[in-house]
Amino acid sequence: MADNARDGNDLEKRQTDEAALSARLRRLGDRLGRQRPREPSETNGGQPAANASGFARGLRLSSELVAGVLVGAAIGWVLDRALGISPWGLIVFLLLGFAAGVANVIRAAGAGSGPSARE
């Protein structure tokens, strides 16, 4: 008989603890909702379009930088072979390609003062 009474008390205690835990979780969710700004994917109806456009923009910017470096290196390599000035053409045009890539990234990101940033 003592076992049945103890089981009943444990059940009541568990239900009380669960109710208290649910109330605490609800209050925490409300506080977090007020303090945290809305994320772009939440304000867009839960669609991942904002994340996909950010990924596409990152790929575009990284390809701008890589393309500048590769084109500069290719021009330098061709000049080295044609003029026999190895490795100076490659070094100079690799650096120029890097500078052009960085300039393209800044312009594409809209942070520069190029024509696309003024529009």
N, C-alpha and C positions, 0 to 999 in steps of 0.2 A: 504494500500500500504506500509505503514511503517512496518507492520508486516511481509510482504513478504521479504523485504530488510533485516530485522533483522534475519529472519530464514535462509536466504542465507549466512549472515555473520557468524551465529552460525555454520552452516554446514561446511563452509570453515575453521573456527577456529578449529572445532573438527577434521577435516581431518589433519590439520597441527599439532595439538597436538598428534594425533595418529601416524603420521609419525615420529615426534620427539621422542615419547616414544619407537617406534619400533627401531629406531636408537640407543637410549640409551641402550635398552635391548640387542641388538646385540653386542654393544661395551662391555657391562658388561659380556656377555657370552664369548666373546673372551678373556677378561682379566682373568676371572676365569679359562678358559681352559688352559691358559699359566701358571698360578700360582699353580693350584691344580694338584698334581701328579695323574696319571691314577690309578683308582681303579682296583683290580684284576678282578672283574666281567666285567668291561668295556674292558679290554685288552683280555679277553677270548671270545670275540664275544658276550658279553651280556648274557652269560650263567651263571646260579647260581652255577656252579660246585665248585668254590672256596669257596663260603659261605657254601655249604654242607660239604665240606671236613673239614672246620674249625669247624663246628658243630659236626661232627663225632669225630674229635680230642679232642674237649672239653668233649664230653661224655666219651671217652676212658680214659682221664686223671682223670675225676671225679670218674669214676667207679674203677680205680686203687686205689684211696685214700679210697673210701668207702669200698672196698673189704678188704683192709689191716686192717682197723679198725674193721670190722665185724668179720674177722677171728681171730684177736687177742682177741676180746671180747668173742667169742665162746670158744676158747681154755682156757681162764681164767675162764670162767663160769664152764666148765667141770672140771677143776682142783679144783675149789672151792667145787664143789659137791663131787668129788671123795676123796679129801684129807681133807675136812672140814676146810679149811683155809679162809673161807669167810670173808671179801671181797678182801683180798690181791691178790689173783690170778687174779681176774677180773681187778683190778686196774693196776697191773704190766703188764699183757698181753694186756690190752687196750692201754696203753702207748707204748708198743713195737709194737703193730699193727699200731698205728698212725705213729710211726717212720718208719716202713716198708712201709706204704702207701705213705708217703712223699718221701722216697727214690725211690719207684717205679715210682712216678709221675715225679721226676727229671730225672730219667733214660729214661722214655718213652718220655719226652719232648726233650731229647737230650742235656740237659744242664749239665749233670753229667759227670764224668770221667769213667763211666762204659764201658763195651765192645761195646755196641751199639753206644756210642758217638764217639769211636775211628774209627769206620768203615766208 
